[in-house]
Amino acid sequence: MKLDDIRAAEAHLLVRTYDRTPICFVGGEGVHLFDENGNAYLDLLSGIGVNALGYGHPAVQVAIDEQSRKSMHISNLFYHPGQAELALRLTVMTGLDRAFFCNSGTEAWEAALKLARAYATLRRSEGHRLGTKILALEHGFHGRSMGAVSTTHKLKYREPFEPLVPGVEFVRFDDVADLEAKFSSEVCAVCVEAVQGEGGVHPVSKEFFAAARRLTGETGALLLADEIQCGLGRTGEWCAYQHYGILPDVTTLAKPLGGGIPIGAMLCTEEAARAFTPGMHGTTFGGGPLACAVAIAVIDTMRRDNLLDNIRKMGKYFLAQLQSLAASHAVITDVRGRGLMLGIELSNAELAKHVAAQMMERHILINRTSETVLRFLPPYIIERHHIDLAIQALDDILTNFPVAVSPAAAQGARA
Ligand SMILES: *Cc1c(COP(=O)(O)O)cnc(C)c1O
């Protein structure tokens, strides 16, 4: 099927959950995707931060090939070598003690929330005071299941599905006073993304993250760090919280972990892990041999090729280029991010939409989040000349854009 037929078929066959850009991709190699007409697109989005090693990476191909000949699924009723070998790597990288494997980011976050509630139940049974309330951040995103979406801030994602999981309260982003006011021994968990992704590429402040760590530490509540988008090297450290010198009680990984194969992981301290006993939580597919083998290959390739170093270098270069672009285009009102998780804020939503569309015309994939933010999540293997190409295109588009995108159309994204 070609694009027009696919579109016509999907229009009456699929549930209307997605608003797709009308391009049909049929293959990829390195940092490029190919459409059905053979056009190459420079991918600065990596399938929303997933394709960390780009497309067709030999290490991923070999892992899939070899493991698919052995076994792809066993179930969690028996042992296979993959989970222990992957957990060995992830516990070292995160500084946490134990892992639970599942199939997506949402599921990893769901496990984290359930662990927090179960841990509070356990602590109460041991005579401690710990409530059931969960504090999440405004503009935070943690997924779409009933639990995860209850901690996701955007009204559009939550309201139609009410009643949601009770006991969630939102704290103003980076507002330490608001956090202190809402925190008490009634709280069992505080949820933080070190860098908010869907919320518009906003790194949390050192003061706020430290306050969240201090307050939870005082009562025994759990600090949950969602690293699904900002983790696994994306910001130049294995975990974005490592830039802050903070160790959470629980973290979640997913997007880039499987290099394109679905896998999620929840990691936690020995202390928090006491809350789960056999039978309390589980999944049929989670931590299957194929997903584990590929995740191990992704991590070992990142280590072997020193990709954290490339992320830091390319991230620094990309950021500097975006900053100099901002110096010559007043419509860029902010440049943010760390490593290869970068965003630029434009003065209004219409302009941001236009720039993203024009980049697509020029066969460069980026996306717009939070209305006014252009987000860059390139593969970890990106090189300097790819960044130069993107900067040149952005410069061109902004230079040639009719100045007449009226300030009246401007919308404050985080109002
Ligand atoms: C994408 C994302 C999720 C949800 O992950 P899925 O794999 O889409 O279920 C959760 N938290 C953050 C921070 C994310 O970026």
The ligand as a MOL file (V3000), in Angstrom:
LIG
                    3D

  0  0  0     0  0            999 V3000
M  V30 BEGIN CTAB
M  V30 COUNTS 15 15 0 0 0
M  V30 BEGIN ATOM
M  V30 1 C 7.0870 8.8930 26.8580 0
M  V30 2 C 7.0760 9.0960 28.3140 0
M  V30 3 C 6.3170 8.2610 29.1480 0
M  V30 4 C 5.4200 7.1790 28.6020 0
M  V30 5 O 6.1310 6.1890 27.9170 0
M  V30 6 P 5.3910 5.2360 26.8690 0
M  V30 7 O 6.4610 4.2860 26.4300 0
M  V30 8 O 4.8560 6.1130 25.7930 0
M  V30 9 O 4.3060 4.5260 27.5810 0
M  V30 10 C 6.4000 8.4620 30.5150 0
M  V30 11 N 7.1700 9.4330 31.0310 0
M  V30 12 C 7.9220 10.2400 30.2650 0
M  V30 13 C 8.7970 11.2680 30.9100 0
M  V30 14 C 7.8820 10.1190 28.8820 0
M  V30 15 O 8.5900 10.9440 28.1110 0
M  V30 END ATOM
M  V30 BEGIN BOND
M  V30 1 1 1 2
M  V30 2 1 2 3
M  V30 3 2 2 14
M  V30 4 1 3 4
M  V30 5 2 3 10
M  V30 6 1 4 5
M  V30 7 1 5 6
M  V30 8 2 6 7
M  V30 9 1 6 8
M  V30 10 1 6 9
M  V30 11 1 10 11
M  V30 12 2 11 12
M  V30 13 1 12 13
M  V30 14 1 12 14
M  V30 15 1 14 15
M  V30 END BOND
M  V30 END CTAB
M  END
